[in-house]
Amino acid sequence: MIVRVRVPRGSFADAEARIPVELQLNGSPVSFAAPARRTLADALREELGATGVHLGCEHGVCGACTVLLDGEAVRSCLVLAVQADGCVVETVEGLAEGQVLAPLQQAFHEHHALQCGFCTPGLLLTATALVRHEPDADEARVREALAGNLCRCTGYAPIVAAVQSVLHERRT
């Protein structure tokens, strides 16, 4: 059975109308106005200059656009900017403290867990969520958590080793 709904003309919001958004980005309050259909990834890059958020597939498959939204790893290409209103957003730009790399960034460097670097920001944010939420994760869990981030250069072994080294260091 097909149900048809009649929608009066002019009932939808103007697609170009800009909606105010306020959020915390890497510890700083920011506000901007975004069209209703703008993705968080595009807003972070274009409105806020967070160009460490990479756009690969724009379908939520590759993980290059992963950010932390209220502490959870999400694909920012699948989240609308207006949905992040009132939220805390963390990008790769917020991991280091000044010139001091975050432990995961340092571990990626030490374990040669990056080559071209395109996937690295998304992998770092995915790993950050894992380390924060599952400090007892074993190798199988690390591999499972990282499986949604595509990397064509490293073969994942050094990435897994880097994450495991940080988990091990936190446990001891």
Rosetta constraint file for C-alpha pairs under 8 A:
AtomPair CA 7 CA 11 HARMONIC 7.19 0.50
AtomPair CA 13 CA 17 HARMONIC 7.43 0.50
AtomPair CA 15 CA 35 HARMONIC 6.63 0.50
AtomPair CA 15 CA 36 HARMONIC 6.34 0.50
AtomPair CA 15 CA 37 HARMONIC 7.08 0.50
AtomPair CA 16 CA 35 HARMONIC 5.39 0.50
AtomPair CA 16 CA 36 HARMONIC 7.26 0.50
AtomPair CA 17 CA 34 HARMONIC 7.85 0.50
AtomPair CA 17 CA 35 HARMONIC 5.50 0.50
AtomPair CA 17 CA 36 HARMONIC 6.98 0.50
AtomPair CA 18 CA 33 HARMONIC 5.21 0.50
AtomPair CA 18 CA 34 HARMONIC 4.69 0.50
AtomPair CA 18 CA 35 HARMONIC 4.29 0.50
AtomPair CA 18 CA 36 HARMONIC 6.62 0.50
AtomPair CA 19 CA 33 HARMONIC 5.00 0.50
AtomPair CA 19 CA 34 HARMONIC 5.21 0.50
AtomPair CA 19 CA 35 HARMONIC 6.00 0.50
AtomPair CA 19 CA 36 HARMONIC 6.49 0.50
AtomPair CA 19 CA 82 HARMONIC 7.07 0.50
AtomPair CA 20 CA 31 HARMONIC 7.10 0.50
AtomPair CA 20 CA 32 HARMONIC 5.80 0.50
AtomPair CA 20 CA 33 HARMONIC 4.22 0.50
AtomPair CA 20 CA 34 HARMONIC 6.50 0.50
AtomPair CA 20 CA 82 HARMONIC 7.66 0.50
AtomPair CA 21 CA 31 HARMONIC 5.51 0.50
AtomPair CA 21 CA 32 HARMONIC 5.44 0.50
AtomPair CA 21 CA 33 HARMONIC 5.74 0.50
AtomPair CA 21 CA 34 HARMONIC 7.10 0.50
AtomPair CA 21 CA 81 HARMONIC 7.40 0.50
AtomPair CA 21 CA 82 HARMONIC 5.92 0.50
AtomPair CA 21 CA 84 HARMONIC 7.42 0.50
AtomPair CA 21 CA 85 HARMONIC 4.93 0.50
AtomPair CA 21 CA 86 HARMONIC 7.59 0.50
AtomPair CA 22 CA 29 HARMONIC 7.19 0.50
AtomPair CA 22 CA 30 HARMONIC 5.76 0.50
AtomPair CA 22 CA 31 HARMONIC 4.29 0.50
AtomPair CA 22 CA 32 HARMONIC 6.69 0.50
AtomPair CA 22 CA 84 HARMONIC 7.93 0.50
AtomPair CA 22 CA 85 HARMONIC 5.15 0.50
AtomPair CA 22 CA 86 HARMONIC 5.70 0.50
AtomPair CA 22 CA 87 HARMONIC 7.88 0.50
AtomPair CA 23 CA 29 HARMONIC 5.80 0.50
AtomPair CA 23 CA 30 HARMONIC 5.60 0.50
AtomPair CA 23 CA 31 HARMONIC 6.46 0.50
AtomPair CA 23 CA 84 HARMONIC 6.77 0.50
AtomPair CA 23 CA 85 HARMONIC 5.51 0.50
AtomPair CA 23 CA 86 HARMONIC 4.88 0.50
AtomPair CA 23 CA 87 HARMONIC 5.18 0.50
AtomPair CA 23 CA 88 HARMONIC 5.95 0.50
AtomPair CA 23 CA 89 HARMONIC 7.16 0.50
AtomPair CA 24 CA 28 HARMONIC 5.22 0.50
AtomPair CA 24 CA 29 HARMONIC 4.37 0.50
AtomPair CA 24 CA 30 HARMONIC 6.01 0.50
AtomPair CA 24 CA 86 HARMONIC 7.48 0.50
AtomPair CA 24 CA 87 HARMONIC 6.35 0.50
AtomPair CA 24 CA 88 HARMONIC 4.65 0.50
AtomPair CA 24 CA 89 HARMONIC 5.92 0.50
AtomPair CA 25 CA 29 HARMONIC 6.19 0.50
AtomPair CA 25 CA 30 HARMONIC 6.56 0.50
AtomPair CA 25 CA 88 HARMONIC 6.22 0.50
AtomPair CA 25 CA 89 HARMONIC 4.92 0.50
AtomPair CA 25 CA 90 HARMONIC 5.90 0.50
AtomPair CA 25 CA 91 HARMONIC 7.68 0.50
AtomPair CA 26 CA 88 HARMONIC 7.67 0.50
AtomPair CA 26 CA 89 HARMONIC 6.28 0.50
AtomPair CA 26 CA 90 HARMONIC 4.88 0.50
AtomPair CA 26 CA 91 HARMONIC 6.60 0.50
AtomPair CA 26 CA 93 HARMONIC 7.39 0.50
AtomPair CA 26 CA 94 HARMONIC 4.79 0.50
AtomPair CA 26 CA 95 HARMONIC 7.99 0.50
AtomPair CA 27 CA 88 HARMONIC 7.77 0.50
AtomPair CA 27 CA 90 HARMONIC 7.87 0.50
AtomPair CA 27 CA 94 HARMONIC 7.72 0.50
AtomPair CA 32 CA 47 HARMONIC 7.20 0.50
AtomPair CA 34 CA 38 HARMONIC 6.33 0.50
AtomPair CA 34 CA 43 HARMONIC 7.16 0.50
AtomPair CA 34 CA 81 HARMONIC 6.83 0.50
AtomPair CA 34 CA 82 HARMONIC 7.10 0.50
AtomPair CA 36 CA 80 HARMONIC 7.43 0.50
AtomPair CA 36 CA 81 HARMONIC 7.66 0.50
AtomPair CA 36 CA 82 HARMONIC 6.60 0.50
AtomPair CA 37 CA 80 HARMONIC 6.37 0.50
AtomPair CA 37 CA 81 HARMONIC 7.84 0.50
AtomPair CA 38 CA 42 HARMONIC 6.50 0.50
AtomPair CA 38 CA 43 HARMONIC 6.64 0.50
AtomPair CA 38 CA 80 HARMONIC 5.84 0.50
AtomPair CA 38 CA 81 HARMONIC 5.97 0.50
AtomPair CA 39 CA 43 HARMONIC 6.23 0.50
AtomPair CA 39 CA 76 HARMONIC 6.83 0.50
AtomPair CA 39 CA 77 HARMONIC 5.62 0.50
AtomPair CA 39 CA 78 HARMONIC 6.70 0.50
AtomPair CA 39 CA 79 HARMONIC 5.68 0.50
AtomPair CA 39 CA 80 HARMONIC 4.20 0.50
AtomPair CA 39 CA 81 HARMONIC 5.14 0.50
AtomPair CA 40 CA 44 HARMONIC 5.93 0.50
AtomPair CA 40 CA 76 HARMONIC 5.18 0.50
AtomPair CA 40 CA 77 HARMONIC 6.26 0.50
AtomPair CA 40 CA 78 HARMONIC 7.66 0.50
AtomPair CA 40 CA 79 HARMONIC 5.54 0.50
AtomPair CA 40 CA 80 HARMONIC 5.07 0.50
AtomPair CA 40 CA 81 HARMONIC 4.02 0.50
AtomPair CA 40 CA 82 HARMONIC 7.77 0.50
AtomPair CA 40 CA 84 HARMONIC 7.39 0.50
AtomPair CA 41 CA 45 HARMONIC 6.25 0.50
AtomPair CA 41 CA 53 HARMONIC 6.57 0.50
AtomPair CA 41 CA 54 HARMONIC 7.84 0.50
AtomPair CA 41 CA 55 HARMONIC 7.41 0.50
AtomPair CA 41 CA 65 HARMONIC 6.52 0.50
AtomPair CA 41 CA 76 HARMONIC 4.74 0.50
AtomPair CA 41 CA 77 HARMONIC 5.09 0.50
AtomPair CA 41 CA 79 HARMONIC 7.75 0.50
AtomPair CA 41 CA 81 HARMONIC 7.74 0.50
AtomPair CA 42 CA 46 HARMONIC 5.69 0.50
AtomPair CA 42 CA 47 HARMONIC 7.59 0.50
AtomPair CA 42 CA 77 HARMONIC 7.49 0.50
AtomPair CA 43 CA 47 HARMONIC 4.93 0.50
AtomPair CA 43 CA 48 HARMONIC 6.55 0.50
AtomPair CA 43 CA 81 HARMONIC 6.32 0.50
AtomPair CA 44 CA 48 HARMONIC 4.94 0.50
AtomPair CA 44 CA 49 HARMONIC 6.20 0.50
AtomPair CA 44 CA 50 HARMONIC 5.23 0.50
AtomPair CA 44 CA 51 HARMONIC 7.32 0.50
AtomPair CA 44 CA 53 HARMONIC 7.32 0.50
AtomPair CA 45 CA 49 HARMONIC 4.82 0.50
AtomPair CA 45 CA 50 HARMONIC 4.74 0.50
AtomPair CA 45 CA 51 HARMONIC 4.85 0.50
AtomPair CA 45 CA 52 HARMONIC 7.83 0.50
AtomPair CA 45 CA 53 HARMONIC 6.66 0.50
AtomPair CA 46 CA 50 HARMONIC 7.72 0.50
AtomPair CA 46 CA 51 HARMONIC 7.98 0.50
AtomPair CA 50 CA 91 HARMONIC 7.29 0.50
AtomPair CA 50 CA 93 HARMONIC 6.94 0.50
AtomPair CA 52 CA 91 HARMONIC 7.11 0.50
AtomPair CA 52 CA 92 HARMONIC 5.99 0.50
AtomPair CA 52 CA 93 HARMONIC 6.50 0.50
AtomPair CA 52 CA 121 HARMONIC 6.33 0.50
AtomPair CA 53 CA 64 HARMONIC 6.98 0.50
AtomPair CA 53 CA 65 HARMONIC 5.03 0.50
AtomPair CA 53 CA 66 HARMONIC 7.14 0.50
AtomPair CA 53 CA 67 HARMONIC 7.46 0.50
AtomPair CA 53 CA 91 HARMONIC 6.88 0.50
AtomPair CA 53 CA 92 HARMONIC 7.38 0.50
AtomPair CA 53 CA 121 HARMONIC 6.84 0.50
AtomPair CA 53 CA 122 HARMONIC 7.46 0.50
AtomPair CA 54 CA 64 HARMONIC 5.21 0.50
AtomPair CA 54 CA 65 HARMONIC 4.93 0.50
AtomPair CA 54 CA 118 HARMONIC 7.00 0.50
AtomPair CA 54 CA 119 HARMONIC 7.72 0.50
AtomPair CA 54 CA 121 HARMONIC 7.63 0.50
AtomPair CA 54 CA 122 HARMONIC 7.80 0.50
AtomPair CA 55 CA 64 HARMONIC 5.99 0.50
AtomPair CA 55 CA 65 HARMONIC 5.54 0.50
AtomPair CA 55 CA 77 HARMONIC 7.46 0.50
AtomPair CA 56 CA 62 HARMONIC 6.44 0.50
AtomPair CA 56 CA 63 HARMONIC 7.85 0.50
AtomPair CA 56 CA 64 HARMONIC 5.97 0.50
AtomPair CA 56 CA 65 HARMONIC 7.37 0.50
AtomPair CA 57 CA 61 HARMONIC 6.50 0.50
AtomPair CA 57 CA 62 HARMONIC 6.04 0.50
AtomPair CA 58 CA 77 HARMONIC 5.54 0.50
AtomPair CA 58 CA 78 HARMONIC 7.63 0.50
AtomPair CA 59 CA 77 HARMONIC 6.85 0.50
AtomPair CA 59 CA 78 HARMONIC 6.98 0.50
AtomPair CA 60 CA 75 HARMONIC 5.66 0.50
AtomPair CA 60 CA 76 HARMONIC 7.99 0.50
AtomPair CA 60 CA 77 HARMONIC 6.30 0.50
AtomPair CA 60 CA 78 HARMONIC 6.14 0.50
AtomPair CA 61 CA 148 HARMONIC 6.94 0.50
AtomPair CA 61 CA 149 HARMONIC 7.67 0.50
AtomPair CA 62 CA 148 HARMONIC 6.63 0.50
AtomPair CA 62 CA 149 HARMONIC 5.34 0.50
AtomPair CA 62 CA 150 HARMONIC 5.07 0.50
AtomPair CA 63 CA 75 HARMONIC 6.34 0.50
AtomPair CA 63 CA 119 HARMONIC 7.38 0.50
AtomPair CA 63 CA 122 HARMONIC 5.70 0.50
AtomPair CA 63 CA 123 HARMONIC 7.45 0.50
AtomPair CA 63 CA 148 HARMONIC 6.10 0.50
AtomPair CA 63 CA 149 HARMONIC 4.40 0.50
AtomPair CA 63 CA 150 HARMONIC 6.44 0.50
AtomPair CA 64 CA 75 HARMONIC 7.99 0.50
AtomPair CA 64 CA 118 HARMONIC 7.06 0.50
AtomPair CA 64 CA 119 HARMONIC 5.11 0.50
AtomPair CA 64 CA 120 HARMONIC 7.59 0.50
AtomPair CA 64 CA 121 HARMONIC 6.83 0.50
AtomPair CA 64 CA 122 HARMONIC 4.69 0.50
AtomPair CA 64 CA 123 HARMONIC 7.48 0.50
AtomPair CA 64 CA 149 HARMONIC 6.78 0.50
AtomPair CA 64 CA 150 HARMONIC 7.62 0.50
AtomPair CA 65 CA 75 HARMONIC 5.60 0.50
AtomPair CA 65 CA 76 HARMONIC 5.50 0.50
AtomPair CA 65 CA 77 HARMONIC 6.37 0.50
AtomPair CA 65 CA 121 HARMONIC 7.79 0.50
AtomPair CA 65 CA 122 HARMONIC 5.78 0.50
AtomPair CA 66 CA 73 HARMONIC 6.23 0.50
AtomPair CA 66 CA 74 HARMONIC 5.40 0.50
AtomPair CA 66 CA 75 HARMONIC 4.56 0.50
AtomPair CA 66 CA 76 HARMONIC 5.83 0.50
AtomPair CA 66 CA 121 HARMONIC 7.48 0.50
AtomPair CA 66 CA 122 HARMONIC 4.55 0.50
AtomPair CA 66 CA 123 HARMONIC 7.62 0.50
AtomPair CA 66 CA 125 HARMONIC 6.39 0.50
AtomPair CA 66 CA 126 HARMONIC 6.90 0.50
AtomPair CA 67 CA 72 HARMONIC 7.97 0.50
AtomPair CA 67 CA 73 HARMONIC 5.62 0.50
AtomPair CA 67 CA 74 HARMONIC 5.66 0.50
AtomPair CA 67 CA 75 HARMONIC 6.56 0.50
AtomPair CA 67 CA 76 HARMONIC 6.29 0.50
AtomPair CA 67 CA 89 HARMONIC 6.95 0.50
AtomPair CA 67 CA 90 HARMONIC 5.88 0.50
AtomPair CA 67 CA 91 HARMONIC 5.25 0.50
AtomPair CA 67 CA 92 HARMONIC 7.66 0.50
AtomPair CA 67 CA 122 HARMONIC 6.77 0.50
AtomPair CA 67 CA 125 HARMONIC 5.87 0.50
AtomPair CA 67 CA 126 HARMONIC 7.68 0.50
AtomPair CA 68 CA 72 HARMONIC 5.01 0.50
AtomPair CA 68 CA 73 HARMONIC 4.52 0.50
AtomPair CA 68 CA 74 HARMONIC 6.08 0.50
AtomPair CA 68 CA 88 HARMONIC 7.87 0.50
AtomPair CA 68 CA 89 HARMONIC 5.58 0.50
AtomPair CA 68 CA 90 HARMONIC 4.94 0.50
AtomPair CA 68 CA 91 HARMONIC 6.68 0.50
AtomPair CA 68 CA 125 HARMONIC 6.53 0.50
AtomPair CA 68 CA 126 HARMONIC 7.96 0.50
AtomPair CA 68 CA 129 HARMONIC 7.36 0.50
AtomPair CA 69 CA 73 HARMONIC 6.40 0.50
AtomPair CA 69 CA 74 HARMONIC 6.51 0.50
AtomPair CA 69 CA 84 HARMONIC 7.58 0.50
AtomPair CA 69 CA 87 HARMONIC 6.68 0.50
AtomPair CA 69 CA 88 HARMONIC 5.79 0.50
AtomPair CA 69 CA 89 HARMONIC 4.74 0.50
AtomPair CA 69 CA 90 HARMONIC 6.65 0.50
AtomPair CA 70 CA 87 HARMONIC 5.93 0.50
AtomPair CA 70 CA 88 HARMONIC 4.89 0.50
AtomPair CA 70 CA 89 HARMONIC 6.29 0.50
AtomPair CA 71 CA 88 HARMONIC 7.53 0.50
AtomPair CA 71 CA 89 HARMONIC 7.76 0.50
AtomPair CA 71 CA 90 HARMONIC 7.82 0.50
AtomPair CA 71 CA 129 HARMONIC 6.69 0.50
AtomPair CA 72 CA 129 HARMONIC 6.23 0.50
AtomPair CA 73 CA 125 HARMONIC 6.68 0.50
AtomPair CA 73 CA 126 HARMONIC 5.66 0.50
AtomPair CA 73 CA 129 HARMONIC 6.11 0.50
AtomPair CA 74 CA 79 HARMONIC 7.95 0.50
AtomPair CA 75 CA 79 HARMONIC 6.89 0.50
AtomPair CA 76 CA 80 HARMONIC 7.72 0.50
AtomPair CA 79 CA 83 HARMONIC 6.66 0.50
AtomPair CA 79 CA 84 HARMONIC 7.73 0.50
AtomPair CA 80 CA 84 HARMONIC 7.12 0.50
AtomPair CA 81 CA 85 HARMONIC 7.25 0.50
AtomPair CA 84 CA 88 HARMONIC 7.81 0.50
AtomPair CA 84 CA 89 HARMONIC 7.82 0.50
AtomPair CA 90 CA 94 HARMONIC 6.14 0.50
AtomPair CA 90 CA 95 HARMONIC 7.85 0.50
AtomPair CA 91 CA 95 HARMONIC 7.17 0.50
AtomPair CA 91 CA 121 HARMONIC 7.75 0.50
AtomPair CA 91 CA 125 HARMONIC 7.13 0.50
AtomPair CA 92 CA 96 HARMONIC 7.99 0.50
AtomPair CA 92 CA 121 HARMONIC 5.45 0.50
AtomPair CA 92 CA 122 HARMONIC 7.80 0.50
AtomPair CA 92 CA 124 HARMONIC 7.17 0.50
AtomPair CA 92 CA 125 HARMONIC 6.71 0.50
AtomPair CA 95 CA 101 HARMONIC 7.25 0.50
AtomPair CA 95 CA 102 HARMONIC 5.67 0.50
AtomPair CA 95 CA 105 HARMONIC 7.99 0.50
AtomPair CA 96 CA 100 HARMONIC 5.65 0.50
AtomPair CA 96 CA 101 HARMONIC 4.48 0.50
AtomPair CA 96 CA 102 HARMONIC 4.82 0.50
AtomPair CA 96 CA 105 HARMONIC 7.84 0.50
AtomPair CA 97 CA 101 HARMONIC 6.50 0.50
AtomPair CA 97 CA 102 HARMONIC 7.07 0.50
AtomPair CA 101 CA 105 HARMONIC 5.70 0.50
AtomPair CA 101 CA 106 HARMONIC 5.76 0.50
AtomPair CA 102 CA 106 HARMONIC 6.22 0.50
AtomPair CA 103 CA 107 HARMONIC 6.06 0.50
AtomPair CA 103 CA 166 HARMONIC 6.66 0.50
AtomPair CA 104 CA 108 HARMONIC 6.07 0.50
AtomPair CA 104 CA 124 HARMONIC 6.83 0.50
AtomPair CA 104 CA 127 HARMONIC 7.72 0.50
AtomPair CA 104 CA 128 HARMONIC 7.31 0.50
AtomPair CA 104 CA 162 HARMONIC 7.04 0.50
AtomPair CA 104 CA 163 HARMONIC 6.67 0.50
AtomPair CA 104 CA 166 HARMONIC 6.41 0.50
AtomPair CA 105 CA 109 HARMONIC 6.34 0.50
AtomPair CA 105 CA 124 HARMONIC 7.15 0.50
AtomPair CA 106 CA 110 HARMONIC 6.17 0.50
AtomPair CA 107 CA 111 HARMONIC 5.93 0.50
AtomPair CA 107 CA 113 HARMONIC 7.97 0.50
AtomPair CA 107 CA 162 HARMONIC 4.94 0.50
AtomPair CA 107 CA 163 HARMONIC 7.22 0.50
AtomPair CA 107 CA 165 HARMONIC 7.10 0.50
AtomPair CA 107 CA 166 HARMONIC 6.93 0.50
AtomPair CA 108 CA 112 HARMONIC 5.86 0.50
AtomPair CA 108 CA 113 HARMONIC 4.68 0.50
AtomPair CA 108 CA 114 HARMONIC 6.67 0.50
AtomPair CA 108 CA 158 HARMONIC 7.68 0.50
AtomPair CA 108 CA 159 HARMONIC 6.59 0.50
AtomPair CA 108 CA 162 HARMONIC 5.39 0.50
AtomPair CA 108 CA 163 HARMONIC 7.84 0.50
AtomPair CA 109 CA 113 HARMONIC 6.38 0.50
AtomPair CA 109 CA 114 HARMONIC 7.35 0.50
AtomPair CA 110 CA 162 HARMONIC 7.69 0.50
AtomPair CA 111 CA 158 HARMONIC 5.56 0.50
AtomPair CA 111 CA 159 HARMONIC 7.34 0.50
AtomPair CA 111 CA 161 HARMONIC 6.91 0.50
AtomPair CA 111 CA 162 HARMONIC 5.71 0.50
AtomPair CA 112 CA 158 HARMONIC 6.21 0.50
AtomPair CA 112 CA 159 HARMONIC 7.86 0.50
AtomPair CA 113 CA 154 HARMONIC 6.56 0.50
AtomPair CA 113 CA 156 HARMONIC 7.57 0.50
AtomPair CA 113 CA 157 HARMONIC 7.93 0.50
AtomPair CA 113 CA 158 HARMONIC 4.71 0.50
AtomPair CA 113 CA 159 HARMONIC 4.66 0.50
AtomPair CA 113 CA 162 HARMONIC 6.86 0.50
AtomPair CA 114 CA 120 HARMONIC 6.47 0.50
AtomPair CA 114 CA 153 HARMONIC 7.61 0.50
AtomPair CA 114 CA 154 HARMONIC 6.45 0.50
AtomPair CA 114 CA 159 HARMONIC 7.56 0.50
AtomPair CA 115 CA 153 HARMONIC 6.16 0.50
AtomPair CA 115 CA 154 HARMONIC 6.64 0.50
AtomPair CA 116 CA 153 HARMONIC 6.99 0.50
AtomPair CA 117 CA 121 HARMONIC 7.65 0.50
AtomPair CA 119 CA 123 HARMONIC 6.19 0.50
AtomPair CA 119 CA 149 HARMONIC 7.23 0.50
AtomPair CA 119 CA 150 HARMONIC 6.84 0.50
AtomPair CA 119 CA 151 HARMONIC 5.89 0.50
AtomPair CA 120 CA 124 HARMONIC 5.94 0.50
AtomPair CA 121 CA 125 HARMONIC 6.28 0.50
AtomPair CA 122 CA 126 HARMONIC 6.12 0.50
AtomPair CA 122 CA 149 HARMONIC 6.96 0.50
AtomPair CA 123 CA 127 HARMONIC 5.98 0.50
AtomPair CA 123 CA 146 HARMONIC 6.90 0.50
AtomPair CA 123 CA 149 HARMONIC 6.23 0.50
AtomPair CA 124 CA 128 HARMONIC 5.95 0.50
AtomPair CA 125 CA 129 HARMONIC 6.31 0.50
AtomPair CA 126 CA 130 HARMONIC 6.37 0.50
AtomPair CA 126 CA 145 HARMONIC 7.31 0.50
AtomPair CA 126 CA 146 HARMONIC 6.81 0.50
AtomPair CA 127 CA 131 HARMONIC 6.06 0.50
AtomPair CA 127 CA 142 HARMONIC 7.99 0.50
AtomPair CA 127 CA 145 HARMONIC 7.64 0.50
AtomPair CA 127 CA 146 HARMONIC 7.20 0.50
AtomPair CA 127 CA 163 HARMONIC 6.64 0.50
AtomPair CA 128 CA 132 HARMONIC 6.13 0.50
AtomPair CA 129 CA 133 HARMONIC 5.98 0.50
AtomPair CA 130 CA 134 HARMONIC 5.36 0.50
AtomPair CA 130 CA 135 HARMONIC 7.26 0.50
AtomPair CA 130 CA 137 HARMONIC 7.80 0.50
AtomPair CA 130 CA 142 HARMONIC 7.67 0.50
AtomPair CA 130 CA 145 HARMONIC 7.18 0.50
AtomPair CA 131 CA 135 HARMONIC 5.12 0.50
AtomPair CA 131 CA 137 HARMONIC 7.81 0.50
AtomPair CA 131 CA 163 HARMONIC 7.90 0.50
AtomPair CA 131 CA 166 HARMONIC 7.81 0.50
AtomPair CA 131 CA 167 HARMONIC 6.37 0.50
AtomPair CA 135 CA 167 HARMONIC 6.02 0.50
AtomPair CA 135 CA 170 HARMONIC 7.47 0.50
AtomPair CA 135 CA 171 HARMONIC 7.36 0.50
AtomPair CA 136 CA 167 HARMONIC 7.16 0.50
AtomPair CA 136 CA 171 HARMONIC 7.67 0.50
AtomPair CA 137 CA 141 HARMONIC 5.58 0.50
AtomPair CA 137 CA 142 HARMONIC 6.39 0.50
AtomPair CA 137 CA 167 HARMONIC 7.48 0.50
AtomPair CA 138 CA 142 HARMONIC 6.24 0.50
AtomPair CA 138 CA 164 HARMONIC 7.62 0.50
AtomPair CA 139 CA 143 HARMONIC 6.16 0.50
AtomPair CA 139 CA 160 HARMONIC 7.29 0.50
AtomPair CA 139 CA 164 HARMONIC 6.85 0.50
AtomPair CA 140 CA 144 HARMONIC 6.17 0.50
AtomPair CA 141 CA 145 HARMONIC 6.05 0.50
AtomPair CA 142 CA 146 HARMONIC 6.18 0.50
AtomPair CA 142 CA 160 HARMONIC 6.56 0.50
AtomPair CA 142 CA 163 HARMONIC 7.34 0.50
AtomPair CA 142 CA 164 HARMONIC 7.46 0.50
AtomPair CA 143 CA 147 HARMONIC 5.96 0.50
AtomPair CA 143 CA 160 HARMONIC 6.61 0.50
AtomPair CA 144 CA 148 HARMONIC 7.93 0.50
AtomPair CA 151 CA 155 HARMONIC 7.23 0.50
AtomPair CA 151 CA 156 HARMONIC 7.32 0.50
AtomPair CA 154 CA 158 HARMONIC 6.96 0.50
AtomPair CA 154 CA 159 HARMONIC 7.60 0.50
AtomPair CA 156 CA 160 HARMONIC 6.05 0.50
AtomPair CA 157 CA 161 HARMONIC 6.13 0.50
AtomPair CA 158 CA 162 HARMONIC 6.04 0.50
AtomPair CA 159 CA 163 HARMONIC 6.35 0.50
AtomPair CA 160 CA 164 HARMONIC 6.03 0.50
AtomPair CA 161 CA 165 HARMONIC 6.04 0.50
AtomPair CA 162 CA 166 HARMONIC 6.55 0.50
AtomPair CA 163 CA 167 HARMONIC 6.30 0.50
AtomPair CA 164 CA 168 HARMONIC 5.97 0.50
AtomPair CA 165 CA 169 HARMONIC 6.06 0.50
AtomPair CA 166 CA 170 HARMONIC 6.17 0.50
AtomPair CA 167 CA 171 HARMONIC 6.32 0.50
AtomPair CA 168 CA 172 HARMONIC 6.40 0.50
